[in-house]
Amino acid sequence: MPELPELQAHAERLTDADAGAVLAAFTPLSITALKTAVPPPSAAVGRPLDRVTRRGKHLLLAFDDLTFLVHLMQGGRLRPDPGRSRRPRGGLARWTFADGRALLLTEAGTEHRAGVWVLAGDPSGQPPLDGLGPEADAVGPDELLGLLRAHPMRLHGWLRDQRILAGLGRRLANEVCWRARLSPFAPTARLGPDDAERLVAAIASAVEEGLTYERSLSEMSASADRPGGVHHRGGESCPLGHDTIRSVEYRSYTVAYCPTCQTAGRVLADNTTSKFLR
Protein backbone atom coordinates (compact mmCIF):
# COMPACT_ATOMS: atom_id res chain seq x y z
CA MET A 1 0.00 0.00 0.00
CA PRO A 2 1.35 3.49 -0.79
CA GLU A 3 2.54 5.24 2.35
CA LEU A 4 3.41 8.79 3.38
CA PRO A 5 6.33 9.39 0.94
CA GLU A 6 4.57 7.94 -2.10
CA LEU A 7 1.33 9.82 -1.48
CA GLN A 8 2.99 13.11 -0.58
CA ALA A 9 5.07 13.14 -3.74
CA HIS A 10 2.07 12.09 -5.83
CA ALA A 11 -0.07 14.87 -4.35
CA GLU A 12 2.65 17.34 -5.35
CA ARG A 13 2.74 15.95 -8.91
CA LEU A 14 -1.04 16.18 -9.26
CA THR A 15 -1.09 19.74 -7.94
CA ASP A 16 1.65 20.79 -10.36
CA ALA A 17 -0.15 19.16 -13.29
CA ASP A 18 -3.80 19.95 -12.63
CA ALA A 19 -4.27 22.83 -10.18
CA GLY A 20 -6.63 25.37 -11.73
CA ALA A 21 -8.40 22.88 -13.99
CA VAL A 22 -12.19 23.29 -13.80
CA LEU A 23 -14.17 20.14 -13.03
CA ALA A 24 -16.66 19.21 -15.75
CA ALA A 25 -17.83 15.86 -14.38
CA PHE A 26 -17.19 13.14 -11.84
CA THR A 27 -18.17 9.69 -13.04
CA PRO A 28 -18.22 6.60 -10.81
CA LEU A 29 -17.28 3.62 -12.95
CA SER A 30 -17.98 1.05 -10.24
CA ILE A 31 -20.84 0.83 -7.75
CA THR A 32 -18.27 0.46 -4.97
CA ALA A 33 -16.33 3.64 -5.80
CA LEU A 34 -18.37 6.40 -4.14
CA LYS A 35 -18.61 6.03 -0.36
CA THR A 36 -20.79 9.07 0.41
CA ALA A 37 -24.15 10.40 -0.82
CA VAL A 38 -24.16 13.97 0.52
CA PRO A 39 -22.94 16.30 -0.85
CA PRO A 40 -23.24 14.93 -4.39
CA PRO A 41 -20.10 15.00 -6.54
CA SER A 42 -21.95 17.23 -9.00
CA ALA A 43 -21.74 20.05 -6.45
CA ALA A 44 -18.08 20.46 -7.40
CA VAL A 45 -18.76 20.79 -11.12
CA GLY A 46 -17.68 24.18 -12.42
CA ARG A 47 -15.13 24.69 -9.66
CA PRO A 48 -11.36 24.72 -10.21
CA LEU A 49 -9.08 22.25 -8.50
CA ASP A 50 -7.27 24.26 -5.84
CA ARG A 51 -4.66 21.68 -4.90
CA VAL A 52 -4.09 18.04 -4.04
CA THR A 53 -2.86 17.31 -0.52
CA ARG A 54 -2.42 14.30 1.73
CA ARG A 55 -3.59 13.25 5.18
CA GLY A 56 -2.27 9.93 6.42
CA LYS A 57 -2.69 7.50 3.53
CA HIS A 58 -5.41 9.55 1.83
CA LEU A 59 -5.26 11.97 -1.10
CA LEU A 60 -7.43 15.08 -0.89
CA LEU A 61 -8.55 16.90 -4.05
CA ALA A 62 -9.81 20.32 -2.93
CA PHE A 63 -12.41 22.24 -4.96
CA ASP A 64 -13.03 25.33 -2.82
CA ASP A 65 -15.03 24.04 0.19
CA LEU A 66 -15.66 20.61 -1.32
CA THR A 67 -13.06 17.85 -1.09
CA PHE A 68 -12.81 14.54 -2.90
CA LEU A 69 -10.96 12.22 -0.52
CA VAL A 70 -9.36 9.21 -2.21
CA HIS A 71 -8.04 6.10 -0.49
CA LEU A 72 -5.97 3.97 -2.86
CA MET A 73 -5.84 0.93 -0.58
CA GLN A 74 -3.39 -1.77 -1.73
CA GLY A 75 -3.63 -1.67 -5.51
CA GLY A 76 -5.17 1.70 -6.33
CA ARG A 77 -3.68 4.45 -8.49
CA LEU A 78 -4.86 7.94 -9.47
CA ARG A 79 -3.37 8.83 -12.84
CA PRO A 80 -3.89 11.07 -15.88
CA ASP A 81 -6.40 9.52 -18.26
CA PRO A 82 -5.79 10.86 -21.77
CA GLY A 83 -7.66 8.01 -23.49
CA ARG A 84 -10.85 8.27 -21.43
CA SER A 85 -11.92 4.74 -22.36
CA ARG A 86 -15.55 3.89 -21.60
CA ARG A 87 -14.50 0.75 -19.75
CA PRO A 88 -10.94 1.23 -18.51
CA ARG A 89 -9.33 -1.80 -16.96
CA GLY A 90 -9.75 -1.65 -13.20
CA GLY A 91 -11.47 1.72 -13.49
CA LEU A 92 -13.37 2.92 -10.43
CA ALA A 93 -13.95 6.64 -10.98
CA ARG A 94 -13.03 9.48 -13.35
CA TRP A 95 -12.66 13.23 -12.88
CA THR A 96 -13.09 15.04 -16.24
CA PHE A 97 -12.00 18.67 -16.58
CA ALA A 98 -13.37 21.36 -18.87
CA ASP A 99 -10.19 21.50 -20.93
CA GLY A 100 -10.40 17.79 -21.78
CA ARG A 101 -7.98 16.49 -19.18
CA ALA A 102 -9.04 13.68 -16.89
CA LEU A 103 -7.89 11.72 -13.85
CA LEU A 104 -8.73 8.05 -13.46
CA LEU A 105 -8.88 6.06 -10.25
CA THR A 106 -8.04 2.41 -10.88
CA GLU A 107 -7.46 -0.59 -8.68
CA ALA A 108 -5.70 -3.82 -9.52
CA GLY A 109 -7.44 -7.05 -8.51
CA THR A 110 -11.09 -7.77 -7.88
CA GLU A 111 -11.68 -6.59 -4.31
CA HIS A 112 -12.31 -2.92 -5.22
CA ARG A 113 -11.62 -1.56 -1.76
CA ALA A 114 -10.31 1.80 -2.99
CA GLY A 115 -12.86 4.55 -2.83
CA VAL A 116 -13.89 8.18 -2.96
CA TRP A 117 -15.58 10.32 -0.30
CA VAL A 118 -17.04 13.76 -1.05
CA LEU A 119 -16.81 16.05 1.99
CA ALA A 120 -18.10 19.59 2.56
CA GLY A 121 -16.14 22.02 4.72
CA ASP A 122 -13.13 21.00 6.78
CA PRO A 123 -12.49 17.31 6.03
CA SER A 124 -10.22 16.75 9.04
CA GLY A 125 -13.07 16.30 11.52
CA GLN A 126 -15.11 13.99 9.30
CA PRO A 127 -14.93 10.25 8.55
CA PRO A 128 -12.65 8.69 7.50
CA LEU A 129 -10.11 11.27 8.69
CA ASP A 130 -11.55 11.96 12.12
CA GLY A 131 -10.00 8.88 13.71
CA LEU A 132 -6.45 9.43 12.45
CA GLY A 133 -3.52 10.08 14.75
CA PRO A 134 -0.96 12.84 14.13
CA GLU A 135 1.21 12.70 11.05
CA ALA A 136 4.09 10.33 11.76
CA ASP A 137 6.76 12.76 10.59
CA ALA A 138 5.40 15.66 12.70
CA VAL A 139 5.65 14.07 16.16
CA GLY A 140 8.47 14.95 18.54
CA PRO A 141 10.11 12.64 21.09
CA ASP A 142 7.98 13.68 24.09
CA GLU A 143 4.70 13.27 22.23
CA LEU A 144 5.83 10.00 20.74
CA LEU A 145 6.84 8.65 24.15
CA GLY A 146 3.37 9.49 25.44
CA LEU A 147 1.80 7.62 22.54
CA LEU A 148 4.04 4.61 23.14
CA ARG A 149 2.90 4.38 26.75
CA ALA A 150 -0.75 5.11 25.99
CA HIS A 151 -1.02 2.27 23.47
CA PRO A 152 0.73 -0.85 24.78
CA MET A 153 1.31 -3.29 21.95
CA ARG A 154 4.12 -4.62 19.78
CA LEU A 155 6.13 -1.90 18.10
CA HIS A 156 5.61 -3.01 14.49
CA GLY A 157 1.83 -3.01 14.87
CA TRP A 158 1.96 0.27 16.78
CA LEU A 159 3.78 1.97 13.91
CA ARG A 160 1.18 0.72 11.42
CA ASP A 161 -1.87 1.75 13.47
CA GLN A 162 -3.31 4.84 11.76
CA ARG A 163 -5.23 5.79 14.91
CA ILE A 164 -1.88 6.30 16.68
CA LEU A 165 0.36 7.65 13.92
CA ALA A 166 -0.85 8.44 10.41
CA GLY A 167 1.05 7.68 7.22
CA LEU A 168 3.22 4.64 7.97
CA GLY A 169 2.58 1.13 6.72
CA ARG A 170 4.27 -2.25 6.48
CA ARG A 171 7.38 -1.11 4.60
CA LEU A 172 8.11 1.91 6.74
CA ALA A 173 7.39 0.00 9.94
CA ASN A 174 10.14 -2.45 8.96
CA GLU A 175 12.51 0.35 8.00
CA VAL A 176 11.85 2.43 11.14
CA CYS A 177 12.40 -0.50 13.49
CA TRP A 178 15.68 -1.33 11.75
CA ARG A 179 16.93 2.25 11.73
CA ALA A 180 16.00 2.67 15.41
CA ARG A 181 17.75 -0.63 16.23
CA LEU A 182 14.63 -1.94 17.99
CA SER A 183 12.93 -5.32 17.80
CA PRO A 184 9.72 -5.14 15.77
CA PHE A 185 8.08 -7.03 18.64
CA ALA A 186 9.33 -4.76 21.44
CA PRO A 187 6.45 -3.88 23.82
CA THR A 188 5.83 -0.17 23.40
CA ALA A 189 5.04 0.34 27.10
CA ARG A 190 8.60 -0.70 27.98
CA LEU A 191 10.30 1.75 25.64
CA GLY A 192 11.89 4.83 27.17
CA PRO A 193 12.96 8.35 26.22
CA ASP A 194 16.09 7.19 24.37
CA ASP A 195 13.98 4.77 22.31
CA ALA A 196 11.53 7.57 21.50
CA GLU A 197 14.40 9.76 20.31
CA ARG A 198 15.68 6.99 18.06
CA LEU A 199 12.21 6.32 16.66
CA VAL A 200 11.64 9.98 15.79
CA ALA A 201 15.00 10.10 14.01
CA ALA A 202 14.29 6.80 12.24
CA ILE A 203 10.88 7.98 11.02
CA ALA A 204 12.37 11.23 9.73
CA SER A 205 15.20 9.53 7.84
CA ALA A 206 13.02 6.78 6.35
CA VAL A 207 10.38 9.27 5.20
CA GLU A 208 12.99 11.63 3.75
CA GLU A 209 14.67 8.79 1.85
CA GLY A 210 11.31 7.76 0.40
CA LEU A 211 10.33 11.32 -0.49
CA THR A 212 13.62 11.99 -2.25
CA TYR A 213 13.18 8.84 -4.32
CA GLU A 214 9.51 9.49 -5.16
CA ARG A 215 10.13 13.10 -6.14
CA SER A 216 12.64 11.91 -8.72
CA LEU A 217 9.92 9.98 -10.57
CA SER A 218 7.16 11.04 -12.95
CA GLU A 219 4.63 8.68 -11.36
CA MET A 220 4.22 6.64 -8.20
CA SER A 221 6.76 3.86 -7.78
CA ALA A 222 6.07 0.15 -7.61
CA SER A 223 6.35 -1.37 -4.15
CA ALA A 224 9.33 -3.57 -5.03
CA ASP A 225 11.34 -0.57 -6.26
CA ARG A 226 11.07 1.56 -3.13
CA PRO A 227 14.29 2.19 -1.17
CA GLY A 228 15.11 0.63 2.16
CA GLY A 229 17.45 -1.52 4.14
CA VAL A 230 15.35 -4.54 5.15
CA HIS A 231 11.88 -4.49 3.56
CA HIS A 232 11.54 -7.11 0.79
CA ARG A 233 15.16 -8.11 1.44
CA GLY A 234 14.81 -11.32 3.42
CA GLY A 235 17.86 -13.56 2.93
CA GLU A 236 20.10 -10.68 1.82
CA SER A 237 22.90 -9.15 3.86
CA CYS A 238 22.10 -6.30 6.20
CA PRO A 239 23.28 -3.02 4.59
CA LEU A 240 25.54 -2.53 7.61
CA GLY A 241 27.11 -5.95 7.01
CA HIS A 242 26.09 -7.28 10.42
CA ASP A 243 23.89 -10.25 9.59
CA THR A 244 21.41 -11.81 7.19
CA ILE A 245 18.01 -10.14 7.06
CA ARG A 246 15.34 -12.45 8.46
CA SER A 247 11.55 -12.48 8.07
CA VAL A 248 8.49 -13.36 10.10
CA GLU A 249 5.69 -14.19 7.69
CA TYR A 250 2.06 -13.36 8.31
CA ARG A 251 -0.88 -13.95 6.02
CA SER A 252 -1.03 -10.38 4.72
CA TYR A 253 2.39 -8.93 5.50
CA THR A 254 6.00 -9.71 6.42
CA VAL A 255 8.07 -8.40 9.30
CA ALA A 256 11.71 -7.99 8.21
CA TYR A 257 14.60 -7.35 10.57
CA CYS A 258 18.33 -7.80 11.18
CA PRO A 259 19.02 -10.00 14.23
CA THR A 260 22.35 -8.35 15.05
CA CYS A 261 21.01 -4.81 14.68
CA GLN A 262 17.67 -5.34 16.41
CA THR A 263 17.32 -8.48 18.52
CA ALA A 264 20.74 -9.01 20.12
CA GLY A 265 21.49 -11.71 17.54
CA ARG A 266 18.44 -13.83 18.25
CA VAL A 267 16.33 -15.12 15.37
CA LEU A 268 12.57 -14.72 15.84
CA ALA A 269 10.40 -17.76 15.25
CA ASP A 270 8.68 -17.55 11.90
CA ASN A 271 5.12 -18.22 13.04
CA THR A 272 2.41 -16.23 14.78
CA THR A 273 2.04 -18.41 17.87
CA SER A 274 5.60 -18.52 19.20
CA LYS A 275 6.82 -16.47 22.13
CA PHE A 276 8.67 -13.66 20.40
CA LEU A 277 11.76 -11.93 21.60
CA ARG A 278 11.12 -8.68 23.49
C-alpha positions as CSV (number, residue, x, y, z in Angstrom):
1,M,0.0,0.0,0.0
2,P,1.3,3.5,-0.8
3,E,2.5,5.2,2.3
4,L,3.4,8.8,3.4
5,P,6.3,9.4,0.9
6,E,4.6,7.9,-2.1
7,L,1.3,9.8,-1.5
8,Q,3.0,13.1,-0.6
9,A,5.1,13.1,-3.7
10,H,2.1,12.1,-5.8
11,A,-0.1,14.9,-4.4
12,E,2.7,17.3,-5.3
13,R,2.7,16.0,-8.9
14,L,-1.0,16.2,-9.3
15,T,-1.1,19.7,-7.9
16,D,1.7,20.8,-10.4
17,A,-0.1,19.2,-13.3
18,D,-3.8,19.9,-12.6
19,A,-4.3,22.8,-10.2
20,G,-6.6,25.4,-11.7
21,A,-8.4,22.9,-14.0
22,V,-12.2,23.3,-13.8
23,L,-14.2,20.1,-13.0
24,A,-16.7,19.2,-15.8
25,A,-17.8,15.9,-14.4
26,F,-17.2,13.1,-11.8
27,T,-18.2,9.7,-13.0
28,P,-18.2,6.6,-10.8
29,L,-17.3,3.6,-12.9
30,S,-18.0,1.0,-10.2
31,I,-20.8,0.8,-7.8
32,T,-18.3,0.5,-5.0
33,A,-16.3,3.6,-5.8
34,L,-18.4,6.4,-4.1
35,K,-18.6,6.0,-0.4
36,T,-20.8,9.1,0.4
37,A,-24.2,10.4,-0.8
38,V,-24.2,14.0,0.5
39,P,-22.9,16.3,-0.8
40,P,-23.2,14.9,-4.4
41,P,-20.1,15.0,-6.5
42,S,-22.0,17.2,-9.0
43,A,-21.7,20.1,-6.5
44,A,-18.1,20.5,-7.4
45,V,-18.8,20.8,-11.1
46,G,-17.7,24.2,-12.4
47,R,-15.1,24.7,-9.7
48,P,-11.4,24.7,-10.2
49,L,-9.1,22.2,-8.5
50,D,-7.3,24.3,-5.8
51,R,-4.7,21.7,-4.9
52,V,-4.1,18.0,-4.0
53,T,-2.9,17.3,-0.5
54,R,-2.4,14.3,1.7
55,R,-3.6,13.2,5.2
56,G,-2.3,9.9,6.4
57,K,-2.7,7.5,3.5
58,H,-5.4,9.6,1.8
59,L,-5.3,12.0,-1.1
60,L,-7.4,15.1,-0.9
61,L,-8.5,16.9,-4.0
62,A,-9.8,20.3,-2.9
63,F,-12.4,22.2,-5.0
64,D,-13.0,25.3,-2.8
65,D,-15.0,24.0,0.2
66,L,-15.7,20.6,-1.3
67,T,-13.1,17.8,-1.1
68,F,-12.8,14.5,-2.9
69,L,-11.0,12.2,-0.5
70,V,-9.4,9.2,-2.2
71,H,-8.0,6.1,-0.5
72,L,-6.0,4.0,-2.9
73,M,-5.8,0.9,-0.6
74,Q,-3.4,-1.8,-1.7
75,G,-3.6,-1.7,-5.5
76,G,-5.2,1.7,-6.3
77,R,-3.7,4.4,-8.5
78,L,-4.9,7.9,-9.5
79,R,-3.4,8.8,-12.8
80,P,-3.9,11.1,-15.9
81,D,-6.4,9.5,-18.3
82,P,-5.8,10.9,-21.8
83,G,-7.7,8.0,-23.5
84,R,-10.8,8.3,-21.4
85,S,-11.9,4.7,-22.4
86,R,-15.6,3.9,-21.6
87,R,-14.5,0.8,-19.7
88,P,-10.9,1.2,-18.5
89,R,-9.3,-1.8,-17.0
90,G,-9.7,-1.6,-13.2
91,G,-11.5,1.7,-13.5
92,L,-13.4,2.9,-10.4
93,A,-14.0,6.6,-11.0
94,R,-13.0,9.5,-13.3
95,W,-12.7,13.2,-12.9
96,T,-13.1,15.0,-16.2
97,F,-12.0,18.7,-16.6
98,A,-13.4,21.4,-18.9
99,D,-10.2,21.5,-20.9
100,G,-10.4,17.8,-21.8
101,R,-8.0,16.5,-19.2
102,A,-9.0,13.7,-16.9
103,L,-7.9,11.7,-13.9
104,L,-8.7,8.0,-13.5
105,L,-8.9,6.1,-10.2
106,T,-8.0,2.4,-10.9
107,E,-7.5,-0.6,-8.7
108,A,-5.7,-3.8,-9.5
109,G,-7.4,-7.0,-8.5
110,T,-11.1,-7.8,-7.9
111,E,-11.7,-6.6,-4.3
112,H,-12.3,-2.9,-5.2
113,R,-11.6,-1.6,-1.8
114,A,-10.3,1.8,-3.0
115,G,-12.9,4.5,-2.8
116,V,-13.9,8.2,-3.0
117,W,-15.6,10.3,-0.3
118,V,-17.0,13.8,-1.1
119,L,-16.8,16.1,2.0
120,A,-18.1,19.6,2.6
121,G,-16.1,22.0,4.7
122,D,-13.1,21.0,6.8
123,P,-12.5,17.3,6.0
124,S,-10.2,16.7,9.0
125,G,-13.1,16.3,11.5
126,Q,-15.1,14.0,9.3
127,P,-14.9,10.3,8.6
128,P,-12.7,8.7,7.5
129,L,-10.1,11.3,8.7
130,D,-11.6,12.0,12.1
131,G,-10.0,8.9,13.7
132,L,-6.4,9.4,12.5
133,G,-3.5,10.1,14.7
134,P,-1.0,12.8,14.1
135,E,1.2,12.7,11.1
136,A,4.1,10.3,11.8
137,D,6.8,12.8,10.6
138,A,5.4,15.7,12.7
139,V,5.6,14.1,16.2
140,G,8.5,15.0,18.5
141,P,10.1,12.6,21.1
142,D,8.0,13.7,24.1
143,E,4.7,13.3,22.2
144,L,5.8,10.0,20.7
145,L,6.8,8.7,24.2
146,G,3.4,9.5,25.4
147,L,1.8,7.6,22.5
148,L,4.0,4.6,23.1
149,R,2.9,4.4,26.7
150,A,-0.8,5.1,26.0
151,H,-1.0,2.3,23.5
152,P,0.7,-0.9,24.8
153,M,1.3,-3.3,21.9
154,R,4.1,-4.6,19.8
155,L,6.1,-1.9,18.1
156,H,5.6,-3.0,14.5
157,G,1.8,-3.0,14.9
158,W,2.0,0.3,16.8
159,L,3.8,2.0,13.9
160,R,1.2,0.7,11.4
161,D,-1.9,1.8,13.5
162,Q,-3.3,4.8,11.8
163,R,-5.2,5.8,14.9
164,I,-1.9,6.3,16.7
165,L,0.4,7.7,13.9
166,A,-0.8,8.4,10.4
167,G,1.1,7.7,7.2
168,L,3.2,4.6,8.0
169,G,2.6,1.1,6.7
170,R,4.3,-2.2,6.5
171,R,7.4,-1.1,4.6
172,L,8.1,1.9,6.7
173,A,7.4,0.0,9.9
174,N,10.1,-2.4,9.0
175,E,12.5,0.4,8.0
176,V,11.9,2.4,11.1
177,C,12.4,-0.5,13.5
178,W,15.7,-1.3,11.8
179,R,16.9,2.3,11.7
180,A,16.0,2.7,15.4
181,R,17.8,-0.6,16.2
182,L,14.6,-1.9,18.0
183,S,12.9,-5.3,17.8
184,P,9.7,-5.1,15.8
185,F,8.1,-7.0,18.6
186,A,9.3,-4.8,21.4
187,P,6.4,-3.9,23.8
188,T,5.8,-0.2,23.4
189,A,5.0,0.3,27.1
190,R,8.6,-0.7,28.0
191,L,10.3,1.7,25.6
192,G,11.9,4.8,27.2
193,P,13.0,8.4,26.2
194,D,16.1,7.2,24.4
195,D,14.0,4.8,22.3
196,A,11.5,7.6,21.5
197,E,14.4,9.8,20.3
198,R,15.7,7.0,18.1
199,L,12.2,6.3,16.7
200,V,11.6,10.0,15.8
201,A,15.0,10.1,14.0
202,A,14.3,6.8,12.2
203,I,10.9,8.0,11.0
204,A,12.4,11.2,9.7
205,S,15.2,9.5,7.8
206,A,13.0,6.8,6.3
207,V,10.4,9.3,5.2
208,E,13.0,11.6,3.7
209,E,14.7,8.8,1.8
210,G,11.3,7.8,0.4
211,L,10.3,11.3,-0.5
212,T,13.6,12.0,-2.2
213,Y,13.2,8.8,-4.3
214,E,9.5,9.5,-5.2
215,R,10.1,13.1,-6.1
216,S,12.6,11.9,-8.7
217,L,9.9,10.0,-10.6
218,S,7.2,11.0,-13.0
219,E,4.6,8.7,-11.4
220,M,4.2,6.6,-8.2
221,S,6.8,3.9,-7.8
222,A,6.1,0.1,-7.6
223,S,6.4,-1.4,-4.2
224,A,9.3,-3.6,-5.0
225,D,11.3,-0.6,-6.3
226,R,11.1,1.6,-3.1
227,P,14.3,2.2,-1.2
228,G,15.1,0.6,2.2
229,G,17.4,-1.5,4.1
230,V,15.3,-4.5,5.1
231,H,11.9,-4.5,3.6
232,H,11.5,-7.1,0.8
233,R,15.2,-8.1,1.4
234,G,14.8,-11.3,3.4
235,G,17.9,-13.6,2.9
236,E,20.1,-10.7,1.8
237,S,22.9,-9.1,3.9
238,C,22.1,-6.3,6.2
239,P,23.3,-3.0,4.6
240,L,25.5,-2.5,7.6
241,G,27.1,-6.0,7.0
242,H,26.1,-7.3,10.4
243,D,23.9,-10.3,9.6
244,T,21.4,-11.8,7.2
245,I,18.0,-10.1,7.1
246,R,15.3,-12.4,8.5
247,S,11.6,-12.5,8.1
248,V,8.5,-13.4,10.1
249,E,5.7,-14.2,7.7
250,Y,2.1,-13.4,8.3
251,R,-0.9,-14.0,6.0
252,S,-1.0,-10.4,4.7
253,Y,2.4,-8.9,5.5
254,T,6.0,-9.7,6.4
255,V,8.1,-8.4,9.3
256,A,11.7,-8.0,8.2
257,Y,14.6,-7.4,10.6
258,C,18.3,-7.8,11.2
259,P,19.0,-10.0,14.2
260,T,22.3,-8.3,15.0
261,C,21.0,-4.8,14.7
262,Q,17.7,-5.3,16.4
263,T,17.3,-8.5,18.5
264,A,20.7,-9.0,20.1
265,G,21.5,-11.7,17.5
266,R,18.4,-13.8,18.2
267,V,16.3,-15.1,15.4
268,L,12.6,-14.7,15.8
269,A,10.4,-17.8,15.2
270,D,8.7,-17.6,11.9
271,N,5.1,-18.2,13.0
272,T,2.4,-16.2,14.8
273,T,2.0,-18.4,17.9
274,S,5.6,-18.5,19.2
275,K,6.8,-16.5,22.1
276,F,8.7,-13.7,20.4
277,L,11.8,-11.9,21.6
278,R,11.1,-8.7,23.5
